[in-house]
């Protein structure tokens, strides 16, 4: 089965990393195409992009300095189908992409994505460690089981939008208030 292409350019403001494409997203050729996935509405409502659009126009994120990729490129019905080898290969490939494309902020769509990549537990929010000079934000997963409500997801996307805006302004990015830390 085919997979989704990366939507990446050098020096983007933000790269959002998903776990892996669902079979349905790979089939239609677009990111976050699941009926129940809240990604596109929350991306707009949270202020990350200035206008609403949906998965049919996923390539448009590049217009706003945002990239999309996945930790693992192999499509599955659920993340439970991914193997240790899938994640090990994904860590290597994603590291190479982040180093090459040098985004200002990297957001992981779900704890599982960051925890599998970094190989350590995390909380939602800004992480202490940076990746290849990029600030890191872990978002609640927008698809799959609804473990986190829409209001909480929206709040995290708003904080992500604020982080991206601050990071774009330049060097003062290192001065974060206590409320911006891990939650």
C-alpha positions as CSV (number, residue, x, y, z in Angstrom):
1,X,0.0,0.0,0.0
2,X,1.2,3.5,-0.8
3,X,1.9,6.0,2.0
4,X,1.6,9.8,2.4
5,X,4.3,12.1,1.0
6,X,6.0,14.5,3.4
7,X,5.0,18.1,3.1
8,X,8.3,19.7,4.2
9,X,10.5,22.6,3.2
10,X,13.7,23.9,4.8
11,X,13.3,26.4,7.7
12,X,9.6,25.9,8.3
13,X,8.0,27.6,11.4
14,X,6.4,24.3,12.5
15,X,6.5,20.6,11.5
16,X,3.7,18.4,12.9
17,X,4.6,14.8,13.3
18,X,1.9,12.1,13.3
19,X,2.4,8.5,14.4
20,X,1.7,6.9,11.0
21,X,-0.9,7.2,8.3
22,X,-4.1,5.3,8.7
23,X,-5.0,3.0,5.8
24,X,-7.9,5.3,4.9
25,X,-5.6,8.4,4.8
26,X,-3.1,6.6,2.6
27,X,-5.9,5.4,0.3
28,X,-7.2,9.0,-0.3
29,X,-3.7,10.4,-0.2
30,X,-4.2,13.0,2.5
31,X,-3.2,13.6,6.1
32,X,-5.8,13.3,8.9
33,X,-8.5,12.2,6.6
34,X,-10.4,10.1,9.1
35,X,-14.1,11.0,9.6
36,X,-13.6,11.4,13.4
37,X,-10.2,13.1,13.3
38,X,-10.4,16.6,14.8
39,X,-7.1,17.7,13.4
40,X,-8.2,20.2,10.7
41,X,-10.9,22.0,12.7
42,X,-8.7,22.3,15.8
43,X,-5.7,23.5,13.7
44,X,-7.7,26.5,12.6
45,X,-9.7,27.0,15.9
46,X,-6.4,26.9,17.9
47,X,-4.9,29.7,15.7
48,X,-2.2,27.6,14.1
49,X,-3.5,28.4,10.6
50,X,-5.4,31.6,9.8
51,X,-8.2,30.1,7.8
52,X,-10.2,26.8,7.8
53,X,-9.5,24.0,5.4
54,X,-9.7,20.2,5.5
55,X,-7.7,17.2,4.5
56,X,-8.4,17.6,0.8
57,X,-6.2,20.7,0.9
58,X,-3.6,19.3,3.3
59,X,-0.7,20.6,1.1
60,X,-1.8,24.1,1.8
61,X,-0.2,24.0,5.2
62,X,3.1,24.8,3.4
63,X,1.7,28.2,2.6
64,X,1.6,28.9,6.3
65,X,5.2,27.6,7.0
66,X,3.9,24.3,8.4
67,X,5.1,20.9,7.4
68,X,3.5,17.4,7.9
69,X,5.2,14.1,8.3
70,X,5.0,10.9,10.3
71,X,7.3,9.0,12.6
72,X,6.4,5.8,10.8
73,X,5.4,5.9,7.1
74,X,3.8,2.4,7.0
75,X,0.0,2.7,6.9
76,X,-2.0,0.6,9.4
77,X,-5.6,0.5,10.7
78,X,-4.3,1.2,14.2
79,X,-1.0,2.1,15.9
80,X,-1.1,-1.3,17.7
81,X,-0.1,-2.9,14.4
82,X,3.3,-1.1,14.4
83,X,6.4,-3.1,15.4
84,X,9.4,-2.2,17.4
85,X,11.4,-2.3,14.1
86,X,8.9,0.2,12.5
87,X,9.6,2.7,15.3
88,X,13.4,2.1,15.3
89,X,13.5,2.8,11.6
90,X,11.2,5.8,12.0
91,X,13.4,7.4,14.7
92,X,16.4,7.3,12.3
93,X,14.5,8.7,9.3
94,X,12.6,11.4,11.3
95,X,15.9,12.5,12.9
96,X,17.4,12.9,9.5
97,X,14.4,14.9,8.3
98,X,14.4,17.2,11.3
99,X,18.1,17.9,10.9
100,X,17.8,18.5,7.2
101,X,14.7,20.7,7.3
102,X,15.5,22.6,10.5
103,X,12.0,23.7,11.6
104,X,11.7,26.2,14.4
105,X,9.1,24.1,16.3
106,X,8.3,20.4,16.1
107,X,4.9,19.3,17.4
108,X,4.1,15.6,18.0
109,X,0.5,14.7,17.5
110,X,0.1,12.4,20.5
111,X,2.2,11.2,23.4
112,X,2.8,7.9,21.8
113,X,4.6,9.6,18.9
114,X,7.0,11.6,21.1
115,X,7.5,8.7,23.5
116,X,8.4,6.3,20.8
117,X,10.7,8.9,19.1
118,X,12.4,10.1,22.3
119,X,12.2,6.8,24.1
120,X,11.0,8.5,27.3
121,X,7.8,9.4,29.0
122,X,6.4,12.9,28.6
123,X,3.5,15.2,29.5
124,X,1.5,17.3,27.1
125,X,3.0,20.7,26.3
126,X,6.4,22.2,25.7
127,X,9.3,19.8,26.4
128,X,12.5,20.8,28.0
129,X,14.7,19.2,25.4
130,X,15.0,20.7,21.9
131,X,15.5,18.7,18.7
132,X,18.1,20.0,16.3
133,X,17.5,23.5,17.6
134,X,13.7,23.3,17.4
135,X,11.4,23.7,20.4
136,X,9.2,20.6,21.0
137,X,5.5,20.5,21.8
138,X,3.5,17.3,22.5
139,X,-0.1,17.6,21.6
140,X,-3.0,15.4,22.6
141,X,-3.8,13.0,19.7
142,X,-6.5,14.4,17.4
143,X,-7.6,11.0,16.1
144,X,-8.2,7.6,17.6
145,X,-9.7,7.1,21.1
146,X,-11.0,10.2,22.7
147,X,-8.9,10.2,25.8
148,X,-8.7,14.0,25.9
149,X,-11.7,16.2,25.2
150,X,-11.9,18.8,22.4
151,X,-11.6,21.8,24.8
152,X,-8.3,20.5,26.2
153,X,-7.0,19.7,22.7
154,X,-8.0,23.2,21.6
155,X,-6.1,24.7,24.5
156,X,-2.9,22.9,23.5
157,X,-3.2,24.0,19.9
158,X,-3.6,27.6,21.1
159,X,-0.4,27.2,23.2
160,X,1.3,25.7,20.2
161,X,0.3,28.7,18.1
162,X,1.7,31.0,20.7
163,X,4.9,29.1,20.8
164,X,5.3,29.2,17.0
165,X,4.6,33.0,17.1
166,X,7.2,33.6,19.8
167,X,9.7,31.4,18.1
168,X,9.3,33.3,14.8
169,X,10.2,36.6,16.6
170,X,13.7,35.5,17.3
171,X,16.3,35.0,20.1
172,X,14.0,35.8,23.1
173,X,12.5,32.4,22.5
174,X,14.4,30.9,25.4
175,X,12.5,33.0,27.9
176,X,9.4,31.0,28.7
177,X,7.1,31.6,31.7
178,X,6.5,28.9,34.2
179,X,3.0,28.4,32.8
180,X,4.5,27.3,29.5
181,X,6.3,24.3,31.1
182,X,5.2,20.7,31.1
183,X,1.6,20.3,32.4
